[in-house]
Amino acid sequence: MTSRISPLAGHPATEAPAIDVGALVDAYYARKPDPAIAAQRVAFGTSGHRGSSFDSSFNEAHVLAITQAICELRRAHGIDGPLFLGIDTHALSTPAFESALEVLAANGVETRIAPDGEYTPTPAVSQAILAHNRGRERGLADGIVVTPSHNPPADGGFKYNPPHGGPADTAQTSVIEARANALLADGLREVRRMPFARARTAATTREYDFLGRYVDGLADVIDFDAIRAAAPKLAVDPLGGAGVHYWARIAERHRIQLDVLGESVDPGFSFMTLDWDGQVRMDPSSTYAMRGLIALKDRYDVVFACDTDHDRHGIVARSSGLMPANHYLTVMADYLLRRRPGWRSDTGIGKTAVSSALIDRVAARHGRRLHETPVGFKWFVDGLSDGSLGFGCEESAGASFLARDGRAWSTDKDGITAALLAAEITAREGCDPGQGYERITAELGRSYARRVDAPATLEQKKRLSKLSPGEVRSDTLAGERIDAVLDRAPGNGAAIGGIKVVAPGGWFAARPSGTENIYKVYAESFRDEAHLDELLREAQAMVDAALGSG
């Protein structure tokens, strides 16, 4: 079950075969998916539809069908305000943007796009939706972000954000998915479309300053006065992603000292170092993908990075190097509960079932409600919208939090504000987030955690997702009596798509990835590394049995 680390992991991306960008784009238009083949159908995972044109899983036909399905969903739900359309820097994002706009314009949808082909981070789209809809009951806006997040360069992705500004829920994506596949099966005959040149100049297509409005609004969320006063040494690497031009504007607009380490855009992402499996993957929480930034830790107090659509963050602290995502999320939760007096006194904390249990202890210490959900940021949208959750986080380095006055800022993950909060923490606390984590563990207990990823077929993932509490035969976990066996999240009773086994000194969870052909096993011990190894061994036996290999 263990992940097999490639000998190329951490090496420059130039040591691996580069994608042929021209061939990738040609395949986007030339290859026609066969809806009778499951892998070539539209399939919404935890973050929209993703795939590659080389595999006939992300092609023009998919984008046309999904966009038409979204237009019909809008009409059915009376959503008649503007649709905010953003893209990231993946090679397939621009052709997909053009295909989507052709359908949106033909359907008469008012569409807001960035000027001059500017890239648009996911949180900028979410913030634009919320800003437009605030105080409205009619003419509500929604959005589309063309991105496969941190996935490899050959991938494309397409996700929908309804009027609440966050990721669409399963009820909505199921409707979009079913209708899109029906359109594919019917040869796209019911798809409305016009040539891109006409769509770009249509009266319904207007430019929107995502960059300026998002950057200006950041002062509502981050204490830039504190950062300016303390002047910590800061650097950021956009990893060639959608926020590539945002960071210099942030530094200028809010008058903070911030070194922007790279502003180049390369659809092959050749400036990266290779991830654990030897692939190019813009994952800011990976020690392999972030090797170049980790080497800078002694030059700066904090160095940060975001993934390609800037909804995930990575934090390199002078004291500790690259912080595991759960470590920084724990620091964020503790800091925000102490340093946001404008939030309601009953504001809780949201986390996924596979995030660190140390966050539970932080919430309990502050007397705040913990809302534990399945994986997927969509589960935090309602709480962030009404202020009952001040902070929502996923173990995969995704988080968002309220503005300082308690208003919703972004109901989707926001890697930019998460990164900037590391600068605020360093400025106000007099220590970097790595030191802050050490303080928390000294008070609440040290956590030893690990996640193991391994390849899995679609059938294996399906079997793992249906693992039930009744299939856990043991009463003990790593020598302790089991407190709970969960297939539903305590916070909302929703299925976690796998299983979680909890004992007093640790837990493990197993679930298939919603975006990649891998499965994930998470474990956390509050004892030591040996206990963690024991947890993982028992998890391995259970997963192997579920996949039919035990």
N, C-alpha and C positions, 0 to 999 in steps of 0.2 A: 504493500500500500504506500510505501514511502515515495516521495517525489524524487525523481532522478535528476540531479543537478547536471546540466550540460557542462562540458569542459570549457565552453565558450562563455559561460555566465560571467558577467562583469567585464568582459572584453569589449573593445570598441565595436560598434555596429558594423563598421566597415570590414570586419573579419568574417561576417556572414553574407550569404548571397543577398544582393539588393533586389527589391521588387522592380519589375518593369512597369513603371507608371503608365506609359503609353499603352501597353498591352492591357493593363488593368482597366483603364478608362474605355478602351475599345471593347473589352468584354462586357462592360456595364451596358453598352448599347446593343452589342451583337448577340449576346447569349440570352435565350428565352427560357425562363424557368418552366419546368414541368410540374404543375400543381398536383399531379398524381404521385410525385416523389416527396416524401415528408420533409426531407432536408431542403427542398427548394420552395416550400410554401412559406407564406408569411407567418411568423411566430414571434409573439411579444413575450420576452422574458421579463426580468426584473427592471430592465431599463430599455424597453422598446425592442424593435426588430433590428437584428444585426446579422451580418454575413459578409461574404466576399463575392465580387463579380466573377472571379475565377471558378468559384464553386456553384455558380448560378443560384446563390442564396441572397445576393443583394445586387439587383439589376434594375434597369429602367422600369421594367414591368412592375416590380415590387413597389417602387416609389410612386408610380402613377396610381396603382390600385390602392395603396394605403392612403394617399392624399385624397383620392375621391371618397374613400370610406370616411375619412375625417370630415370632409365637406358635408356628407350626408348626416353624420352624427351631429354636427353643428346645427343643421336645419331641424333635425328631430328634437333637439333640446333647446331650440330658440336662442342659440348663441349667435348673435348678429353684429357683435362689435369687431374690432380689428383682430387679426391673427398676427402675432409677432413671430417672425421666421428667422432663426439663427443657424449658423454653421460653424464647424470647427475646421481644422487644417488638414484632415485626412484627404487623400487624393480623390476619393469618391464623393466627398461632401459637396464640392462645387457642382458636378454634374447632377447630383441628386437634388440640390437646391434649385437648379434650373428646371428639372422635371416637375418638382413640387409647385413651383411658381406657375408653370404652364397650366396646371390643373386648378390651382387656387384662383387664378385670374379668370379662367373659363367658367368657373362656378360663381363668379361675382363676389368672391371673398375679399374684403378689404385687408390687405397684407402690408405689414410694416417690415422693412428690411434695412439693414445697416448701409450707409452710404459707401460708395467706392469699393464694394466687395469686402468690407471690413469683417473680420471674424467676430463671433459673438459667443461668449461663455454662457453656459447653462444658467448660472445665477443671474446674469443680466437679462435673460429672457423672462425668468421668473419674476424678477423685480419689476420689469416693465408691465407684466400682466397685473401684478398687485397694485402698482401705482395707477394704472388706468381704471381698475375696477373699484378702487377704494371709494365708498360712499354711493356706488351705483347699484341699481337693481335691474336696469335695462342696458342694452348695448354692451354687454360684457365681452371682454377679450379673452383669448386663449393663445396657445403658442405651439410651435414645432421647433425642435432642435435637431439638426442633422449632424449626428455624431455617434461613433461607436465607443466613446469614452477613451479609455487607455488602451484599447485593443490594438493589435499590430497594424502596420501601415496598409496592408491589403484589404482591411475590413472597412465596411461602411455601416452606418447606423442611423436610425430614424425613431424619434420619440415624441410623444404628444403630451402637452401640459394643458389641462382644462382650465376654466376660469379661476380655480383656487390657486393656480400658479405652480403647483407641485406635480409630481409624476401622476399620470392617469392610473386609476385603480383597475383591478382585474375586470370588473363589470364593463368598464368602458373599452379596455383593450381587447376584451373578448369579442365585443361587437365589431370593433375595427378589424380585428384579425379575420373573423368569419366573413365579413363583407368583402374584404380585400381578396381573400382566397376565392370567393365566388366570382369576383370580377376577373381574376386571373383565369379561372376555369372557363369563363365565357369569352375569353380572348380580348378582354378590356373593351368590349363593344359599348358599355355604358359609361366609360370614362370620358368626361368632358375635358377638352384640352385645346390650347391655342399655341402657336409658335412662340418661342421664348422672347424674341424681339418685341412682339406685340404685348406679351405678358409684362415685360419689364417696363414698358411705357404706358400700360393701361392706367385708367383713372383710379382704379382700386389699389394700385401698387404705389406706396409712398415710402420715403426714407424716414428713418427714425434714428436718433442719436443715442444708441444703446450705450456706447462708451462714455459719453459726456454725462448722461443722466445717472448711470450707475456710479461712476467715480465721484460725482458731486454728492450723491446720497450717502457715501460711506461714512461721513462724519456723524451721521445719525446712529451708527453701529459701533464704530471704533473710536477710542479716546486718543485722537491724534495730538491733543495738547500734551498729554503725558509722554508720548513718543518723542515729540519735538524737544521737550524739556530734558529728558534723560539722554536722548541721542544715542541709543545703542547702535552698534555696528551691524547693519542688516544687508542681506543680499537675497536676490530671487532669481530663479531660472524658470522661465515659462515653459520649458521643455518643448518649444516650438508649437505651443498650443494656441487656443482661441484667445487667450488673454495676452498674447505677445505684445500688443501695443497698449495695454491697459496700465502696466506697471510704471512706466516712465511718467504717464499722465497722473497716476496716483501720487508719485513722489513729488511732482511739480505742484499739483493742485493742493496737496495737504502739507507741503513744505517739510517733508521728512527726508533724511539721508538714507538712500536705498540704492545699492548697486544692482543694476539689471544686467545679468551675466550673459544673456543671449537674446537677440531679437530676430534671429533668422528663422525662416519657415522653409522646411524641406519635406516634401511628401514622403520621402523615404526615411526620415528621422535618423539620418546617418550620424548625427552628433551624439546619439544616445549610447549608453553601454547596454549590452545584451542582458535580458532577464534570465531567470533561473533555468529556463528551458532552451536558452540559446536564441530566443526570438526577440525582436524589437518590440518593446511594450513600454508605453509611457506611464509607468506606475510609480508615483512618487513615494509609495510606502515600501518599495522593493529595495533591499540593500544592494542588489546587483544593478538595477536600472539607475540608482542614485549614486553610484560609486564616485562619479566626478564631483558631486556636491559634498559627499562625506569627507573627501580629501580637503575641503575648505574650512572645516569646522574650527580650526585654530585661528583663522583669520577674521572671523566674525562672531558676534554674540549669537546670532540666529541666521541661518540660511533656510529659505523655504522654496518649495516648488509646487506646481499644480499639474494635474494630468491634462489631456488634450482639450477637453471641454471645460476645464477649470472647476469641476465640481468636487474634486478630491484634492487633498493637501498632503505634503510631506514636510516634516520639520527636522532640521539638523541643528542641534543645540551644541554650543561650545563644550559644555560639560559632559555630554553623553553621546554625541554623534547623532545618527539618524534615530529618531524616537519611534519605537513600534507604535502603530496607530492607536492601540488601546491605551498606551501610556499617555499620549498627548490628549486623547479624548477625556481621560480621567482628570488631567490637569485643567482642561477647559471647563469641565463640569464644576469642579471645585471653585475655580476662579470666578466664573460667571455667577454662581450662587452667592459669592461673597461681595462681588464688585458691581452688581447691577441693582442699586436701590430703587430704580424706576420700575422694576418688574413687580407684578402682583406677589403678595406674600404666599399665595397658594400655587404659584407657578411650579410645575414639576419638571422632571427630566425624562427624556425618552431615549431608549437604547434597544438595539436588536438582541435577540436571544443568544447570539453568539458573541456579543461584546463582553468585555471584562466585568466580572462580578465586583471588582473594586469600585466601579461606578455605582453599584447598588449601595456600597458602604458609604460612599461620599454623599449620596442622596439621603441616606438614613441619618448621617451625622448632622446634616443641615435641616433635618425634619421635613424633607420634601418628598412628594410622591414620586415613585419610580414607575414608569410606564414601559414595560418590556413587550416587544412585538416580534413578529417574524422578520426575516431579512427583507429589506425593501423600504426605501425612504418614504414611499407613499403612506405608510402607516403613521407618520408624524404630521402630515399636512393639516389635519383638522386642529390638532393641539397648537401648532405654530400659528395657525390662522386666528384662533380665538384667544391666544395668550395663555392657555392652560398649560402649555409646554413652553419653557423658555429655551430649551436646547434639545435637539434630536440628533442622534449619531448612529453611524454604522461602523462596525469593526474594520471595514475596508477603507478607512480614512475619509469617510463622508460625514459632513456635519453642517448644521445651520442653526442659527440662534436669533433671538429677537433683537430689534433695535433697542437702544438704551432706555427709551421711554416705554418699552413693552409692546410696541407695535410690531406686526409681522414685517420682516425685511425680505427674505427669500424663503419660500416654502419648498424649494428644492435645495439640494446640497450646494454649498457655497465654499469652494476651496480658497477663494480670495480672502474672505473675511476670516476664515479659520487661520490662514497664514498670518494675516495682519494682527490677529489676536495674540499670536506668539510674541510679536514685537511689543504690544501693549503690556502683556504679562511681564516681559523682561524689564520694561520701563517702570512699571508701577510696583513690582515685587522686589526689585533689586537682585533678582536671580533669574536665570534662564529657565525654560519649561522643564529641562532635564533635571535641574536641581529642585524644581517644584515637585516633580514626581517623587524624588527621593524623600522629600519631606512628608508627602502623603503616605508613602509606604511605611515610613518609620512610625506613623501614627495609626494606620489602619491595617497594616499587614502587607507583606511582599507577595506579589503575584508572579508565577512562572507559567508562561503560556506559549503555545505553539499552534500553528495551523499547518496541516499537511494537505497538499494538493496532488492529485494523481489523475491521469487520463481516464475517461469513462465514455462509453457509448451512450447513445440516446436511450437504449433499452436499460442499460445499467442505471442511468440517472433516474429513470422512471421507477425502477424497482426500489431504489434507495429512498425516493421521495415518499413511498407508501409504507415505510417501516413504521410499525406501531408499537405502543408500550407493551402490548401482550407478547411481543417477540423477545422481550428482555427477560431471560429466565433467571438471572442471578438476583439475589437480594443485596449483594455487596458490590461496591466499586472501589478498587484499589485498597481493599482491606477495611473499608468503612461501610456501614449500612446505608443503603440508598434512601435518600429523602424523597425524591420525586423522579418519575420518568414521564417526560412531556412530549407530546406531539402537537400541542397547541400552546401559544404564547400566553403567559399569565396576564399581560396587560389588556388584551382584547379578545382572547379566546380563538384567534385565527390560527389555522394550521401553519406549522413552521416548515412544512415540506421536508421533513426528516425527523430526527429524534434528538432529545436532550436528556442526559442522565445526570442527576445532581446528588452529591454527597456533601457532608459538612466541610471537608477539606479540599473539594475540587469538583469539577464537572467536565463532561465532554459532550459535544454535539456533532452530528454527521448530517450533511445535506448535499444535494447536487448543486452545482453552479447554475444560475439562471441565464448566464451569458456566454459561457464557454463549455467545451466538452471535457469537463473535469468534475471531480467531486471533491468536497472539502471536509476535513475532519478537524475540529477545533477542540482544544483541551486547555484547562487552566487549573493549576494547583496553588494552594496557599501554604504548601509545605516546602518542597524543594524540587530540584530537577529530577531526582530519582523517582519521586512520586508522579511527576508529570510524565516521565517515560512509561510508568506503569499504567497511567490513565490512557495513554496513546496505544499501548499494547492491547488493552482490553477493547478500546474503540476499534482497533484494527480487526480483531477477531469478529466483532459484531458486523462491521461493514463487509468483510470478506464473506461472511455467511449470507448477508443480504444480497450480495452480488453473485452468489452461487459458486464462489471460489473456495469456500471453507469446507 
